[in-house]
Amino acid sequence: MGIITFVLALYAGDGQLLIYTAPAWASAAALTWFPVGGRKAVEWVPVVLHWLLRLLGGQTMYRRRVVKPRPAGTLALPGDAAALREYLDPETGAVMVHDPHAQTLTVILPVTHPAFVLLDPLQQERRVTGWGRVLATMCRSGRIARLQVLERTLPDSGAGLAQWWAEHGTDDGSWAARTYGELIDRAGPAGERHATTLSLALDMKAAARQIRTAGGGLRGGAALLRQEMTTLVTALRTADLKPGAWFTPTDLAVALRSAYDPGVANSLDRLGELGIELATAGPVAVDESWDRLRTDSAHHAVLWISEWPRALVFPGFLAPVLLSTGIRRAFSLVCTPIRSDQAARDIRRKKTEYVSDAAQRQRIGQIEDAQQSAEYQDVLQQEADLTSGHGVLRYTGLVSVSAPTTDELEAAVSAIEQAAIQASLETRRLVGQQAQAFTVAALPLARTI
């Protein structure tokens, strides 16, 4: 816009017209070239405008209407997640989340695995290879919209330790038995546990023909998604991962409630018959500010992993972030498969651009730097992986940090940022879109931002 204004003023009049239009093209040049907070000023324009529109329209505040019931089948979530619908699969008993706007159907699977960092390097390499095969399997059908890996830290109520002691312990009244029982009673509620889930989202647009063949609508989509579910479970078992039972409405209700209201997580764990209704699992109140989010009993902040490691790292490089203790956080890795033909075209385009740029640099006598060579080697490695049967995916990493107060939240965010530096990651705090980012980072719904 600045160039167009400058050229029109130059050809339409003399230098005086350039002076009159200087505020327009000078402001455009400033927005284009001057950075603010790590991004060019022009990149902040849509974020700020969208935030102001939502602020003026009252979209940054949510309150549950207790008297007015919600329509049946909805998830009672705020924001753009209010359109999500639940569908109970009659064959598997799994709850499927339907997004009518994005045309996706999502199912959630809990996964358990041994401690990766405690394995020897050969076992780690074997598991990494197996996980690569899982991702390649998800790319081949062309019907998967997203695969989300969500790893959460949850407060431990101590029920698991108490149950283990009741089943395997010997409570003979001795001093050792009494001391051990007292230790379990004290340490159990103060501990934390890790939970990992995989969320598989079916692209109903890409699979429209197969869905019509299977009966159409949600029933046809569920039939098609069951095929992908079977394929995923088989691939996970081949990769030495232990898939659990697919999420039921009760499991999803507990996950949503504990994300928005961490203060009741222990009660939900101890009292298995309370807080399991999906229709009431959403938050009671949500207040969104520029750089944080407040829900029922906690303050939240979402960090975006803007830069992944630029050099070769060990398979367990995320350990400083994932194993940070004393911090309530959720790490979400959203994997978006790219079709093989599109990935091949993108790789050919990148190779052509690099070869032409290298020839131009050689012609003008410019020296090749290490960053350009590393980028070209990365493109060649992607081409080799695609040829050998692996898939090409686009990764988005988000970290949601939660705390009871704002001071504790800022301390936890600083600790996560330092842990990310140890993991060779660059994190940036999202602003103007914390509510939308929270649904992606902390909820197992395989959404995008």
C-alpha positions in Angstrom: 0.0 0.0 0.0 2.9 2.4 0.7 4.5 1.7 -2.6 1.2 2.2 -4.5 0.6 5.5 -2.7 4.2 6.6 -3.4 4.1 5.7 -7.1 0.7 7.3 -7.7 1.8 10.5 -6.0 5.0 10.6 -8.0 3.3 10.3 -11.3 0.2 12.3 -10.5 2.0 15.4 -9.3 5.3 17.0 -8.3 7.3 16.7 -5.1 4.6 18.7 -3.3 2.1 15.8 -3.6 4.7 13.4 -2.2 5.0 15.6 0.9 1.2 15.6 1.3 1.0 11.8 1.0 4.1 11.2 3.2 2.1 10.3 6.3 0.4 7.4 4.3 3.4 5.8 2.7 5.7 6.6 5.6 3.3 4.9 8.1 3.1 1.9 5.7 6.8 1.6 5.5 7.1 1.8 9.3 4.5 -0.9 9.8 6.4 -3.1 7.3 10.0 -2.7 8.5 10.0 -1.9 12.2 9.8 -4.8 14.6 7.7 -4.8 17.8 8.1 -7.6 20.3 9.9 -9.9 17.9 7.5 -9.4 15.0 7.0 -6.8 12.3 4.5 -4.2 13.3 2.2 -5.1 10.3 1.9 -8.6 11.8 0.4 -7.1 15.0 -2.4 -5.3 13.1 -4.8 -8.3 12.6 -4.1 -9.5 16.2 -4.8 -6.1 17.7 -7.9 -5.4 15.5 -9.4 -8.9 16.3 -8.7 -8.4 20.0 -10.4 -4.9 20.0 -13.4 -6.3 18.1 -13.8 -9.1 20.6 -13.3 -6.7 23.6 -15.9 -4.3 22.3 -18.3 -7.1 21.6 -18.0 -8.6 25.0 -16.4 -11.8 23.7 -13.6 -11.9 26.2 -15.9 -12.7 29.1 -18.0 -15.8 29.6 -20.5 -16.7 32.3 -22.4 -19.9 32.5 -26.2 -19.4 32.3 -27.2 -21.7 35.1 -31.0 -21.3 34.7 -31.1 -21.6 30.9 -30.1 -25.2 29.8 -27.8 -25.8 26.9 -29.0 -27.8 23.8 -28.6 -31.5 24.1 -25.4 -32.9 22.8 -23.3 -29.8 23.2 -20.1 -29.6 25.3 -20.9 -26.4 27.2 -17.6 -24.7 26.3 -17.0 -21.0 25.7 -15.8 -19.2 22.6 -15.6 -20.8 19.2 -15.6 -24.3 21.0 -19.3 -23.7 21.8 -20.3 -25.2 18.4 -18.7 -28.6 19.3 -21.2 -31.6 19.5 -20.8 -35.0 21.0 -21.6 -38.2 19.3 -21.6 -41.6 21.1 -20.5 -44.4 18.9 -22.8 -47.3 19.4 -20.3 -50.0 18.5 -17.2 -48.9 20.5 -18.9 -46.8 23.2 -16.4 -44.0 22.5 -17.4 -40.3 22.5 -16.7 -38.5 19.2 -16.5 -34.7 19.1 -18.0 -33.2 15.9 -16.9 -29.7 14.8 -19.6 -28.6 12.3 -17.6 -25.6 11.1 -14.2 -27.3 10.5 -16.0 -30.5 9.5 -13.9 -32.8 11.7 -14.8 -35.8 13.9 -12.4 -36.4 16.8 -11.8 -39.4 19.1 -9.5 -39.5 22.1 -7.2 -42.4 23.2 -5.2 -42.6 26.5 -1.7 -44.0 26.1 0.7 -45.3 28.7 4.4 -45.9 28.2 7.5 -46.6 30.3 9.8 -43.8 31.2 11.6 -42.9 28.0 14.6 -41.1 29.6 15.4 -44.2 31.6 15.8 -46.4 28.5 19.2 -47.1 26.9 20.0 -45.3 23.7 19.2 -48.4 21.5 15.8 -48.8 23.0 15.2 -45.0 22.6 16.2 -45.2 19.0 13.9 -48.2 18.4 10.9 -46.4 20.0 11.6 -43.3 18.0 11.6 -45.4 14.8 8.3 -47.0 15.9 6.7 -43.7 16.6 7.8 -42.5 13.1 6.0 -45.5 11.6 2.8 -44.4 13.6 3.0 -41.0 12.1 3.6 -42.4 8.6 0.5 -44.6 9.0 -1.6 -41.6 9.8 -0.3 -39.8 6.6 -1.1 -42.5 4.1 -4.9 -42.5 4.2 -5.2 -38.8 3.4 -8.3 -38.6 5.6 -6.7 -37.5 8.9 -7.0 -33.8 9.6 -4.8 -33.7 12.7 -3.2 -35.9 15.4 -2.7 -34.2 18.8 -0.4 -35.5 21.4 -1.3 -34.0 24.8 0.8 -34.6 27.9 -0.6 -33.2 31.1 0.5 -33.0 34.7 -2.3 -33.8 37.1 -2.4 -33.6 40.9 -2.4 -37.0 42.5 -5.0 -37.6 45.1 -3.1 -40.6 46.5 -5.8 -43.1 45.5 -3.4 -45.1 43.4 -0.8 -45.4 46.1 -3.4 -46.3 48.7 -4.9 -49.0 46.4 -1.5 -50.4 45.7 -0.7 -50.6 49.5 -4.0 -52.2 50.2 -3.4 -54.9 47.5 0.3 -55.6 47.9 1.2 -54.3 51.3 1.5 -56.2 54.5 -0.3 -54.3 57.3 0.7 -56.4 60.2 0.7 -53.6 62.8 4.5 -53.4 62.9 6.4 -50.1 63.2 7.6 -50.4 59.5 4.0 -51.0 58.3 2.6 -48.0 60.3 5.4 -45.7 59.1 5.0 -46.8 55.5 1.2 -46.2 55.7 1.7 -42.8 57.2 4.1 -41.9 54.4 1.6 -42.9 51.8 -1.1 -40.8 53.4 1.1 -37.7 53.5 2.9 -38.0 50.2 0.0 -39.2 48.1 -2.0 -35.9 47.8 1.2 -33.9 47.4 2.4 -35.8 44.4 1.6 -35.4 40.7 1.1 -37.8 37.8 1.4 -37.6 34.1 -1.3 -38.4 31.6 -0.8 -38.8 27.8 -3.6 -38.8 25.3 -3.7 -39.0 21.5 -6.6 -37.2 19.7 -7.4 -38.3 16.2 -9.4 -36.0 14.0 -11.1 -37.2 10.8 -11.3 -34.7 7.9 -14.9 -35.1 6.8 -14.4 -32.9 3.8 -11.6 -35.0 2.4 -13.5 -38.3 3.1 -16.9 -37.0 1.9 -17.3 -39.8 -0.7 -16.4 -42.6 1.6 -18.7 -41.2 4.3 -21.6 -41.1 1.8 -20.8 -44.8 0.9 -20.8 -45.7 4.6 -24.3 -44.2 5.2 -23.7 -40.5 5.3 -23.7 -38.0 8.2 -22.2 -38.7 11.6 -23.0 -42.4 11.3 -20.9 -42.7 8.1 -18.2 -40.6 9.6 -18.1 -42.7 12.7 -17.8 -45.9 10.6 -14.9 -44.4 8.7 -13.2 -43.2 11.9 -13.5 -46.6 13.4 -11.2 -47.9 10.6 -8.6 -45.2 11.5 -9.0 -46.1 15.2 -8.1 -49.7 14.5 -5.2 -48.7 12.4 -3.9 -46.4 15.1 -4.2 -49.0 17.9 -2.3 -51.6 15.8 0.5 -49.1 15.0 0.8 -48.0 18.6 1.2 -51.6 19.8 3.8 -52.2 17.2 5.7 -49.1 18.6 5.7 -50.7 22.1 3.1 -48.2 23.4 0.1 -49.3 25.4 -3.2 -47.8 24.2 -6.0 -47.8 26.8 -9.8 -47.7 26.2 -11.2 -44.9 24.0 -12.5 -42.0 25.9 -16.2 -42.2 27.0 -18.3 -39.2 27.8 -17.4 -39.6 31.4 -13.6 -39.5 30.7 -14.0 -36.5 28.4 -16.0 -34.7 31.1 -13.4 -35.3 33.7 -10.6 -34.1 31.4 -12.5 -30.8 30.5 -13.5 -30.1 34.1 -10.0 -30.6 35.4 -8.5 -28.4 32.7 -10.8 -25.4 33.5 -11.1 -26.1 37.2 -7.8 -27.6 38.5 -8.9 -27.1 42.1 -11.4 -30.0 41.9 -9.2 -32.4 40.1 -8.4 -34.3 43.4 -12.1 -34.5 44.2 -12.9 -35.9 40.8 -10.2 -38.5 41.2 -11.4 -39.6 44.7 -15.1 -39.4 44.0 -15.6 -41.2 40.8 -19.4 -40.6 40.6 -19.3 -36.8 40.8 -18.5 -34.4 38.0 -18.9 -36.9 35.2 -21.7 -35.3 33.2 -20.4 -33.9 29.9 -23.3 -31.4 29.7 -22.0 -29.6 32.8 -18.2 -30.2 32.4 -17.5 -26.7 31.0 -16.3 -23.7 33.0 -18.6 -21.5 35.1 -16.7 -18.3 34.3 -13.9 -17.3 31.9 -12.1 -13.9 31.8 -9.6 -13.4 29.0 -7.0 -10.6 29.2 -4.3 -9.6 26.7 -1.7 -12.2 27.9 -3.5 -14.6 30.3 -6.7 -16.4 31.0 -8.7 -16.8 34.2 -11.1 -19.7 34.7 -13.0 -21.1 37.7 -10.1 -21.8 40.1 -6.9 -21.0 38.2 -5.0 -18.5 36.0 -3.6 -19.8 32.7 -1.0 -18.6 30.2 -0.2 -20.3 26.9 3.3 -20.3 25.3 3.9 -21.1 21.7 7.1 -23.0 20.6 8.2 -20.6 17.9 11.6 -22.2 17.2 12.5 -25.9 17.4 16.1 -27.0 17.8 18.3 -25.9 14.9 20.9 -28.6 15.5 20.8 -32.3 16.1 19.4 -33.2 19.5 18.8 -36.4 21.4 15.4 -38.0 21.2 14.6 -37.0 24.8 15.4 -33.3 24.3 12.0 -32.3 25.7 12.7 -33.8 29.1 13.4 -30.4 30.8 9.9 -29.2 29.8 8.0 -32.4 30.3 9.6 -33.4 33.6 9.5 -30.1 35.3 8.1 -30.7 38.8 5.8 -28.5 40.9 4.2 -26.9 37.8 0.7 -27.6 36.5 1.1 -27.6 32.8 -0.1 -29.2 29.6 2.1 -29.8 26.6 0.3 -30.1 23.3 1.9 -31.2 20.0 -0.5 -30.8 17.0 0.6 -32.8 14.0 -1.0 -31.9 10.7 -0.3 -34.5 7.9 0.5 -33.3 4.5 -0.5 -35.3 1.5 2.3 -37.1 -0.2 1.8 -35.4 -3.6 1.7 -32.0 -2.0 4.7 -32.7 0.2 6.7 -33.9 -2.9 5.8 -30.6 -4.7 6.8 -28.5 -1.8 10.2 -30.3 -1.6 10.8 -29.9 -5.3 10.0 -26.2 -5.0 12.3 -25.7 -2.1 15.1 -27.6 -3.9 14.6 -25.4 -7.0 14.7 -22.2 -5.0 17.9 -23.3 -3.2 19.7 -24.2 -6.4 18.7 -21.0 -8.1 19.7 -18.9 -5.1 23.0 -20.7 -4.8 23.7 -20.0 -8.5 22.8 -16.4 -8.0 25.1 -16.1 -4.9 27.9 -17.8 -6.8 27.5 -15.4 -9.7 27.7 -12.3 -7.6 30.5 -13.7 -5.4 28.5 -14.1 -2.2 29.8 -16.7 0.3 27.5 -19.6 1.3 26.8 -19.7 5.0 26.2 -22.6 7.3 22.5 -21.9 7.8 21.7 -22.1 4.1 23.6 -25.4 3.8 21.7 -26.8 6.8 18.4 -25.9 5.3 19.2 -27.6 2.1 20.4 -30.7 3.9 17.1 -30.7 5.8 15.2 -30.6 2.5 17.2 -33.5 1.2 16.5 -35.5 4.4 12.8 -34.8 4.1 12.9 -36.1 0.5 14.7 -39.2 1.6 12.2 -39.8 4.4 9.3 -39.4 2.0 10.8 -41.8 -0.5 11.3 -44.4 2.3 7.7 -44.4 3.3 7.6 -41.8 6.0 5.1 -38.9 6.1 5.7 -35.2 6.1 3.8 -33.4 8.9 3.5 -29.8 10.1 4.1 -29.5 13.9 2.7 -26.9 16.2 3.8 -26.9 19.9 1.9 -25.2 22.7 2.5 -25.2 26.5 -0.3 -24.2 28.8 0.8 -23.2 32.3 -1.8 -23.0 35.2 -1.5 -21.6 38.7 -3.9 -20.5 41.5 -2.7 -16.9 41.5 -1.1 -14.5 39.0 2.2 -14.3 41.0 2.5 -18.1 41.0 1.6 -18.1 37.3 4.4 -15.7 36.4 6.9 -17.7 38.4 5.7 -20.9 36.7 5.9 -19.3 33.2 9.4 -18.2 33.9 10.4 -21.7 35.0 8.9 -23.2 31.8 10.7 -20.6 29.7 14.0 -21.5 31.3 13.3 -25.2 30.9 12.6 -24.5 27.2 16.0 -22.9 26.8 17.6 -26.0 28.2 15.7 -28.0 25.6 17.0 -25.7 22.8 13.5 -24.3 22.2 12.3 -20.7 21.8 9.0 -20.0 23.4 6.8 -16.9 23.0 3.8 -16.0 25.0 0.7 -15.6 22.9 -1.2 -12.4 23.3 -4.7 -11.4 22.1 -5.7 -15.1 21.6 -5.2 -16.8 25.0 -8.7 -18.3 25.1 -8.5 -19.9 21.7 -5.0 -21.1 22.4 -6.0 -22.6 25.7 -8.6 -24.9 24.0 -5.8 -26.1 21.7 -3.1 -26.5 24.4 -5.0 -27.9 27.3 -8.0 -29.8 25.9 -7.7 -33.1 24.0 -10.0 -31.9 21.1 -7.4 -31.8 18.3 -8.3 -28.2 17.4 -6.1 -25.7 15.6 -5.3 -22.0 16.1 
